[in-house]
Amino acid sequence: MSSPDKFVRPLGPCEIYSSSRHALDFYKCVANTCQYSVSRTRLGDRDFRDIMETAVANVVLATPSLAVGIVGQHDSRPHFVRPPSVRMEHHIEYINGTRTDAIDSTLLRALERLHDQCWPEIEQRPPWKLIAIIEDPLPEDDMLVFDAIFAAHHAIADGRSTREFHVRLLNELNGSLKSPCELSSGTLNTECLREFPPPQEQLVAFSTSWGFLVQTLFRELGPKWLQRKAQSHTYESDVVTELRDRPSAAGVWTVAATLRNSIRQHLGNVPRDDIMSLLGWVTDWKKFWLSKVGNPRQAAWEVSNIGSMSLSYEEGDGPEQRDWKIQRSIMSQSAMVAGAAIVQTEEPPSPGGFPSLIATTMATPLASRSPTCLTCLRRAIQPFTSNNAGAGAVSLVQVRTKTRYTRPKDQGVVVRLLEDIPKFGRKDSIFRTERGRMRNEWYPKKQAEYMTAARFRELGLTRNDIGERDPTFGLVDVAEIEQDPEEFEEIARPKIIAITPGKTQTILTTLVPETLTFHRKPIPAPPAPTRPAVSPLIASGSTIADTERKQAAPLAIYGSVSADDIISYIKELLVSDVEGSRIVLEPEQIRFLGLSEDADRIKELGRFEIEISTGGTGLEPVRKVVEILPSTEGFPEAEA
C-alpha cells in the first residue's frame, strides 16, 4: 500500500458480536441477490463492466462502511481501519451463463460459496463482494438480464443495509452515471470519504431495568435445571394440529396476526429492555460462543424479515425508454453454528410489482452439501413476466449452506519452533498453525520463525518436511519418567500391529506405481566461458566429445529427494488402504541404485532406480523408479 491504513474507531458491542462469529467461522456473511434487467439499446456503446464499476464506485463513496477493514477480529477490542484505496477487481466478480438452467445452478453455487467461506485479508480489504451472473440473451432478445449478489460481513452491513445497497445501485444505474474523480484504473481512492458513523450504542439511548437485567443474566448464567425451555412464542395444541393436518391460508394468517401483535408490542418498548443494550456486558465473545458448542440450541428456527424494497419505475413506450429495473430479490444468510438450526429470511413483495423469495438456511448435518435437485430453485428463479408474477406472488426456495466447526478457517502458516513449546512440539518442529497465534504470540517473543521458500532452501528442506503439531508434548511429568522410565515407555509408546514382510512386498508391488514422480526447481547451469577465436589449424586441448559430455551433464536441483521424501510419498498413497496404512518403512530400507553406497538422497534431475527392502528372509526387494522433473513455478514441491 502507498500509505498506512487509517484508524477509524473501535467496533461497538453489536459490531463485536458479529465480528466474533466470523473470527470463529460461525457466521460468514449476509447476502441479497437482485435480478436486474436493462435494454441493450440503453447501454449504448459503453461496456457493461465499466458501467457496473462506475456505479458501484459511486455507491462506495456514499457508504463509508464499504471502505473499511477490521483489525484484531480475534481480540477483545477490534477496530475499523480505512485503507487508502480499494481495488474494485477484489470486490466485483463476473460470471457468464448460457442457459437458464445453468444460470439457476450457478446462482445457487455462488451463494453457497459466499455463505461457506470467511472473508480473506479482512485487515486490508473491506469484507464485501458483488457477483454479477450474466445470462446470455437469445438472438431476438434485446434485454440484458443478470443476477447481482451483494454479500457483506455482518459487522459492516445487516440485512436492511444490503437492501439499501441495491436501491442505491439502481439509482446510480438509472442516473447520469458519471465516473468519480476518485476512481482511476480500477482503484478507488478512499482517503476523502465522509466521516464514519458512530456505533448504534451511541445513536440509540438504550435503557435497562433491573428486572430485565436479572432475568437475562439468570437465563445465560443460571443453573440449567432451574431454567425454563427457551420459547419465543407459545401456541395451543389445537392450532398446531390444525396447521399440520389441514393447512389453510386463513389459519396461517391468524397465527401471523398474533405474531405481528407481539412484535408490535416489543417495538413499542424499544429502546427500553432490549437485548441489544446488554451486548457490552460480554467481555469474551469467543468464550461465550464456544460454551454453546455441544449444548442444545436455544431456538430450533427463526425468521428474519428485512422489509420490502420500495422502488418506482416509469414505463416507456419503446425500447429506447427502458430503464434499469429489478425483477426479483432473494435474501439469504449463513448458517448459524451457535444459533437457530433453521433460519428463514423473508423479504415481502415490493410495491414496485416484482416478487421476492424466501431463503431457508440450515445448520444441521443434513445440510452438509448442496441439494442436487434444482426444481424448487428453478421454479423460483425463472424469469418473471407480467403474466406469471404480480405484486403478491411469493415463491419458496431453499439455499442450504454447509458449516462445520471442526474444519479450520484456512491452511494457516508454516512455522518452525525456535524453542520447546508445550502442547505444540519440540524445538525445530515444522508444522502449520493459526496466523493469529504466530503473528501475536510466537513471532514477537521469538519463539518461532516463518518458513518461507527461501528459508526452506537455506535449511535444505522441502515441503514434505512439514509435520503435525504434538498436542501431548510437555504434558507428562518429568519426575514420573525418571522414577520408572521403563514403565513409562511401556505405557506411552503406541503399539503398532505391523503386517508380514510378504504382505508388505505384495502391497508395495501392486498399490505403489512403478514410477514415483517428484518436481524440483533446477539450478541454472553457469554460462560457458567464451573462448577466443583460434585457427582450426592449431591443435586444441579439448575434443568435441568432451564438449558434448559437459553439455549433457545432469542439472542439479534446489532441495534434494531423500529417502524420507520417498517414504512420505508412499505413505500418502497407502493411507486409504486398511493394510497398507500399517506398513512401517525406515530410510535404511531404501537403496539408491547407480549411486554411491552411502547415498541417501538424489540431487539432480533424471530417472533413478531404487530398491525397497521388506525385511523378509529370501524375499526380493521391490524395485521402483524415481523420476525428478523440472519445476518452474515457485518453490519446488514433491508431488505424485
Protein Blocks (a to p, Z undefined) as FASTA:
>chain_A
ZZdcddfbdcdfklmmmmmmmmnopafbdcddddddddfklnmmadfklmmmmmmmmmmm
mmmklmcccehklbmbdcddddfbdcfklmgccdddfbfklmmmmmmmmmmmmmmccceh
kllmccdddddddddddfklcbdcddddddddfklocfklmmmmmmmmmmmmmmnopadf
kbgghiacfklgccddddfklmpccdddfklmmmmmmmmmmcfklpccddfbdcdfklmm
mmmmmgcfklmmmmmmmmmmmmmmmmmmpcghifklmmmmpmblmlmmmmmgopacfbfb
dcddebjadddddddfbfklpccddfbdcddddddfklcfbdcddddddfkopacddddd
dfbfklmpccfblklmmmmmpccdfklgcfklccdddddddddfklcfblojadddfbdc
ehkbcehiacdddfklmmmmmmmnopaccddfklmmmnopafklpccddfkgokacfklm
mmmmmlmmmmmpccdddddfklmmmmmmmmpcfbdcddddddddddddddddddfkbccf
bdfklmmmmmmpccddehiadfklmmmmmmmmmmmpmklmmpccdfklpccehiafklcb
dfbecdddddddehighiacddddddddddfehjadddZZ
